């Protein structure tokens, strides 16, 4: 399977993204403020040198950012889906210049594994299958 073929699998990409939203590899990230920063409309100032905990897991389940957050819905990561989540509300690998170095490799690897599983196996409903 080629890199281009994997890159074009938009539904697989959305399924992986939604899975990472619901089960992020790291529940939180930690950063140290490099300068004083006032949080907009809060009156709170983060002082230089303060350590900040970024609760990715909590953000991924916040209904303010993700509508119906306990429902597995890969469509929320498909092009044209509304409402869009804020840019930094989805942080399975962190964000910015200090995000996970292995992110691209990890995503490529999981997509390759899933695509090969789906290619070599047939999935069928069973008589015991219950649909919501």
Secondary structure, DSSP 8 states (H G I E B T S, - for coil): --HHHHHT-HHHHHHHHHHHHHT-SSS-EEEE-SS-EEETTTTEEE-TT-EEEE-HHHHHT-TTTSTTTTS--GGGGSTT-SS---GGG--TT--GGGS-TTHHHHHHHHHHHHHHHHHH------TT----
